[in-house]
Amino acid sequence: MTVTYRPLRWWDLSAARELERGLFPSDAWTVEQFWSELAQPSRTYVAAVEAERLVAYAGLSRVGTDADIQTVAVATDQQGRGLARTMLQHLLEGADAIGVTHTFLEVRADNVPALRLYASLGFEEISRRPRYYADGSDAVIMRRPRPQAGS
Ligand SMILES: CC(C)(COP(=O)(O)OP(=O)(O)OC[C@H]1O[C@@H](n2cnc3c(N)ncnc32)[C@H](O)[C@@H]1OP(=O)(O)O)[C@@H](O)C(=O)NCCC(=O)NCCS
């Protein structure tokens, strides 16, 4: 089946909430948090849909020349198919095109798949927040500079 990428919309939010509950059990966003995100013009959210099912989403916020990856989530049974890479490339290329020079994110230090994904997209660790998460895990702060023209 074919995956289609399009903006995340309000009618996706109950499905997004269900994905959140499975993927981030201790700090899943509520539907209200998603509404707040979609209401802000500084946010860009992409959805991956297959056979009318929301299978993944990712979001970016922009302030001036900086941006932050807000979230990346791929349904467990859809992981490893390149969905996260495709969504993030789309968001990063969009940010590059509108003048963002640095994109930041934070990720759990024990989230090996996410750390590898981000490194492969040009993110580098710049600092750590010890015991940042409720379960005592460290947060890794990563930054990606906009690629130089031609690189
Ligand atoms: C992390 C996550 C977003 C990756 O999504 P995905 O669609 O499976 O990732 P992709 O298929 O696009 O893989 C891209 C790269 O990620 C890395 N990666 C993905 N799964 C991996 C795994 N199980 N082990 C190691 N590296 C992995 C690899 O570098 C991979 O590149 P490659 O295929 O060329 O080796 C997904 O596992 C997920 O939703 N996890 C739960 C939520 C989460 O942790 N979100 C991030 C919070 S910061």
Ligand as a Chemical Component Dictionary entry (heavy atoms), coordinates in Angstrom:
data_LIG
# 
_chem_comp.id                   LIG 
_chem_comp.type                 NON-POLYMER 
_chem_comp.pdbx_formal_charge   0 
_chem_comp.three_letter_code    LIG 
# 
loop_
_chem_comp_atom.comp_id 
_chem_comp_atom.atom_id 
_chem_comp_atom.alt_atom_id 
_chem_comp_atom.type_symbol 
_chem_comp_atom.charge 
_chem_comp_atom.model_Cartn_x 
_chem_comp_atom.model_Cartn_y 
_chem_comp_atom.model_Cartn_z 
_chem_comp_atom.pdbx_ordinal 
LIG C1  C1  C 0 12.148 6.917  16.252 1  
LIG C2  C2  C 0 11.078 6.730  15.192 2  
LIG C3  C3  C 0 10.354 8.064  14.980 3  
LIG C4  C4  C 0 11.753 6.281  13.881 4  
LIG O1  O1  O 0 10.716 6.173  12.905 5  
LIG P1  P1  P 0 10.859 5.172  11.644 6  
LIG O2  O2  O 0 9.842  5.583  10.646 7  
LIG O3  O3  O 0 10.827 3.787  12.134 8  
LIG O4  O4  O 0 12.332 5.521  11.125 9  
LIG P2  P2  P 0 12.833 5.315  9.619  10 
LIG O5  O5  O 0 12.307 4.027  9.086  11 
LIG O6  O6  O 0 12.576 6.559  8.855  12 
LIG O7  O7  O 0 14.399 5.115  9.867  13 
LIG C5  C5  C 0 15.285 6.202  9.725  14 
LIG C6  C6  C 0 16.559 5.909  10.494 15 
LIG O8  O8  O 0 16.277 5.816  11.891 16 
LIG C7  C7  C 0 17.185 4.879  12.488 17 
LIG N1  N1  N 0 16.405 3.774  13.031 18 
LIG C8  C8  C 0 15.079 3.557  12.837 19 
LIG N2  N2  N 0 14.706 2.460  13.544 20 
LIG C9  C9  C 0 15.809 2.001  14.172 21 
LIG C10 C10 C 0 16.051 0.929  15.062 22 
LIG N3  N3  N 0 15.092 0.075  15.456 23 
LIG N4  N4  N 0 17.313 0.763  15.538 24 
LIG C11 C11 C 0 18.293 1.612  15.170 25 
LIG N5  N5  N 0 18.126 2.666  14.328 26 
LIG C12 C12 C 0 16.889 2.840  13.836 27 
LIG C13 C13 C 0 18.107 4.424  11.389 28 
LIG O9  O9  O 0 19.212 5.331  11.331 29 
LIG C14 C14 C 0 17.223 4.619  10.156 30 
LIG O10 O10 O 0 17.960 4.764  8.985  31 
LIG P3  P3  P 0 18.283 3.473  8.056  32 
LIG O11 O11 O 0 16.966 2.828  7.776  33 
LIG O12 O12 O 0 18.935 4.074  6.841  34 
LIG O13 O13 O 0 19.176 2.610  8.880  35 
LIG C15 C15 C 0 10.072 5.605  15.588 36 
LIG O14 O14 O 0 10.803 4.481  16.025 37 
LIG C16 C16 C 0 9.081  6.017  16.686 38 
LIG O15 O15 O 0 8.006  6.569  16.400 39 
LIG N6  N6  N 0 9.449  5.712  17.937 40 
LIG C17 C17 C 0 8.554  6.015  19.073 41 
LIG C18 C18 C 0 8.390  7.506  19.272 42 
LIG C19 C19 C 0 9.716  8.204  19.399 43 
LIG O16 O16 O 0 10.655 7.745  20.038 44 
LIG N7  N7  N 0 9.792  9.409  18.771 45 
LIG C20 C20 C 0 10.959 10.254 18.835 46 
LIG C21 C21 C 0 10.931 11.060 20.092 47 
LIG S1  S1  S 0 12.315 12.184 20.191 48 
# 
loop_
_chem_comp_bond.comp_id 
_chem_comp_bond.atom_id_1 
_chem_comp_bond.atom_id_2 
_chem_comp_bond.value_order 
_chem_comp_bond.pdbx_ordinal 
LIG C1  C2  SING 1  
LIG C2  C3  SING 2  
LIG C2  C4  SING 3  
LIG C2  C15 SING 4  
LIG C4  O1  SING 5  
LIG O1  P1  SING 6  
LIG P1  O2  DOUB 7  
LIG P1  O3  SING 8  
LIG P1  O4  SING 9  
LIG O4  P2  SING 10 
LIG P2  O5  DOUB 11 
LIG P2  O6  SING 12 
LIG P2  O7  SING 13 
LIG O7  C5  SING 14 
LIG C5  C6  SING 15 
LIG C6  O8  SING 16 
LIG C6  C14 SING 17 
LIG O8  C7  SING 18 
LIG C7  N1  SING 19 
LIG C7  C13 SING 20 
LIG N1  C8  SING 21 
LIG N1  C12 SING 22 
LIG C8  N2  DOUB 23 
LIG N2  C9  SING 24 
LIG C9  C10 SING 25 
LIG C9  C12 DOUB 26 
LIG C10 N3  SING 27 
LIG C10 N4  DOUB 28 
LIG N4  C11 SING 29 
LIG C11 N5  DOUB 30 
LIG N5  C12 SING 31 
LIG C13 O9  SING 32 
LIG C13 C14 SING 33 
LIG C14 O10 SING 34 
LIG O10 P3  SING 35 
LIG P3  O11 DOUB 36 
LIG P3  O12 SING 37 
LIG P3  O13 SING 38 
LIG C15 O14 SING 39 
LIG C15 C16 SING 40 
LIG C16 O15 DOUB 41 
LIG C16 N6  SING 42 
LIG N6  C17 SING 43 
LIG C17 C18 SING 44 
LIG C18 C19 SING 45 
LIG C19 O16 DOUB 46 
LIG C19 N7  SING 47 
LIG N7  C20 SING 48 
LIG C20 C21 SING 49 
LIG C21 S1  SING 50 
# 
